Amino acid sequence: MKKIGIGLIGFGTVGAGVARTLIERKNLLSERAGFIPELVSVCDCDLKRPRPVSLPTGILTKDVKKVLENPQVQIVVELVGGIEPAGSFLLKALKNGKSVVTANKALLAEKGDRLFSAAEQSECQIGFEASVGGAIPIIKTLRESFVANNITSLYGILNGTTNFILTRMAEERLSLTKALKIAQDAGFAERDPSLDLSGTDSSHKLSVMATLITGKFFPASNIPTEGISGITPEDLQYAAELGYGVKLLSILKISPSPSPLPLRERVWGEESVSLATYPALIPNRHILSSVRDVYNAIFLTGDLVGESLLFGKGAGMNPTASSVISDIIGIGKNILGGTKPSPLFTGPGRKLQLETDFESRYYFRFSALDQPGVFARIAEILGKHNISIASCIQKEEKPKKAVPVVVLTHTAKESAVKAAISVIDRLPVIKSKTVLLRLAFDG
Amino acid sequence: MKKIGIGLIGFGTVGAGVARTLIERKNLLSERAGFIPELVSVCDCDLKRPRPVSLPTGILTKDVKKVLENPQVQIVVELVGGIEPAGSFLLKALKNGKSVVTANKALLAEKGDRLFSAAEQSECQIGFEASVGGAIPIIKTLRESFVANNITSLYGILNGTTNFILTRMAEERLSLTKALKIAQDAGFAERDPSLDLSGTDSSHKLSVMATLITGKFFPASNIPTEGISGITPEDLQYAAELGYGVKLLSILKISPSPSPLPLRERVWGEESVSLATYPALIPNRHILSSVRDVYNAIFLTGDLVGESLLFGKGAGMNPTASSVISDIIGIGKNILGGTKPSPLFTGPGRKLQLETDFESRYYFRFSALDQPGVFARIAEILGKHNISIASCIQKEEKPKKAVPVVVLTHTAKESAVKAAISVIDRLPVIKSKTVLLRLAFDG
């Protein structure tokens, strides 16, 4: 049986999971792959830390050249994370004719265009299944299973930490701080959770999928991104009363959609794509509202397959290692068969524009003085901006004090909503910044 | 760009969808595949029926040899359905050195062993993504994405018609007959719905996945199968009150599970597999209970990935065509690259036994005379069979008449339950056959 040499850079949690699986499941993997995926070199700056696997003697090194310039290494697995030096390692590997596998969403979301074109130039392959949704096979599904489809929309719960926090806040009425503390104590939230809470990590993953779906590079920095820091248990409570759950969603929508010509080639020039990450209200009946705790899920619509959902763990040593190994086996087979990598998932001559003024239904929570005429004033301003009210909750009565007034709107333009809220927030009867959330899958 | 010749046998609904996609999306598919998948011959016994696609002149034929013996055809797509002549067509195609793609679950579930060994002998490939769950990419996920995993359990909602019927019965309190009529009028239930209602269609699909997961052929005829014919709106109502939805589930469980050695090679000799299809109560909180109407879903656990779910349309022209095309592109790439097909998803020297006496929690609905001592008598018989009662509902009071008594049990053995119920059903105070359902994901 032929061998494919694997070099690993980054021997942390996921790296150890990959090494352990390659070593302890060598027979099983070889039988299933039709070749032996052999770990020949592992590089990390920390040689001493205890890990849950024993490497063969002599393969652990601090010298990255022993991976990048090792003639035995055909596939370089990068699990360092961050932009640099990870990006240089990958470019160097590709330049040296080695295919690469990475879980590095931040790098792909910021420098993906350089990496993809380097891979194309060197005729090497690049695997990144583990960069989005841990164990969820979304990359293979988009590139291979749904190869005949035009994807028209995608809604992802892409960050386990924020989904855990929102679940605990909704189900146990915890504050965000308390729920975050539980996640940190359990070891799955970072000490510095800002990439998660701000929605940036989710937008990194959305960027990777957007590139795959459209064939055009949309760096995460161009994606409008809101995190969950402004959400209170009170908002989750109102949402529940109205029949909704709140999730941090990353959204891609291609317009016009669905295509009026479902089976013909699309007229690409007429399209635009909107991309955004924000916390959204999802009707309880929608399957995405059943995605609880640290789980991730991606709900997408293709013009042939219709609505689909992939659900699973978004992170962790073994789930992530599973996706890395799947890429290793797929790329190894292609190397041995001389098969070229699939091109990026793209349409012929597609010219998509990024649309930043998307439409949605909205949830507002105003803090308004409880006095006559206040609601009429708010409604009047919304009406002037073409925003029409669908329903409203005002429970407490505290004459002359600020009380929460919750409003759900019909579909409105983001630009109109921002303009209206900025007027409303300057009214003397409004006592703090209005909370603004969007609705998904509803109208 | 190179061409791969496609021959199609069976030009019905799905066949027309495949032909239409290959013809109308030729450019898109070629760009994504790296070769041109060209439809060169289409065979059907009905040449006149109108279809939603125009074929190039001269390629439609009644003569199956024009596909099976056509030197231009490298991949034969079989969409005839049924055991014969579909099986002979596929064997002949493989013998002639052609790879095959099929959506024929009945054939795979009854003659899969012959087809798989014929494919192995001829070194040809066999694609069957469309045979399970329409657009759901379960076959590729099991073989490729989860290649490093040992799958420990799988729960599938694999039949759209029965899921639609159960959803309508539960949500609108319709009778089974009425809900079936709606499904037939809407065109997605067959005139003769017996394969669906009896659970046989679901067990066909379970057989295909069981073969893939265990590497051993388990024909559907060996799988204990119960359908939904015995379910009443009353049972769905009781289940809802107890916090459950009812779904027709196809189940695979490997025991012992989870493995005590998660990352070592498993000791295959010690394992058994239980397979069954039956209607089951699922807790409302479980994501599978959100799978409504004609949707299918497969919830599976791998020892690395943990819990995963794939959800989508289970049938229909375009979803099924999408999966067939995905197989065509995958196999075409392998043919051009000279890559060998992946072996079946198997463990080294795996010797699994089929376990037919599975364990579960149970739901019973007794029709018992409303008189003193009856419940005690039932409880006594259950107790003697080591079946312990977890909860119970008896609402109506109709002295001296039969009333429904609903009991949920703790975990019990199927054999003990069958024995106990056969004793209970012979009691004079029991007025009709006890309804027996199982619980999933709960205890």
Interface residues (C-beta under 8 A of the other chain):
Chain A: R20 T21 E24 R25 N27 L28 L29 E31 R32 A33 G34 E129 A135 I136 P137 K140 T141 E144 S145 F146 V147 A148 N149 P262 L263 R264 E265 R285 H286 I287 S289 S290 V291 R292 Y295 A297 G302 D303 L304 V305 G306 E307 S308 L309 L310 F311 G312 K313 G316 N318 P319 A321 S322 S323 I325 S326 I329 G330 K333 N334 L336 G337 G338 T339 K340 S342 P343 F345 T346 G347 P348
Chain B: R20 T21 E24 R25 N27 L28 L29 E31 R32 A33 G34 E129 A135 I136 P137 K140 T141 E144 S145 F146 V147 A148 N149 P262 L263 R264 E265 R285 H286 I287 S289 S290 V291 R292 Y295 A297 G302 D303 L304 V305 G306 E307 S308 L309 L310 F311 G312 K313 G316 N318 P319 A321 S322 S323 I325 S326 I329 G330 K333 N334 L336 G337 G338 T339 K340 S342 P343 F345 T346 G347 P348
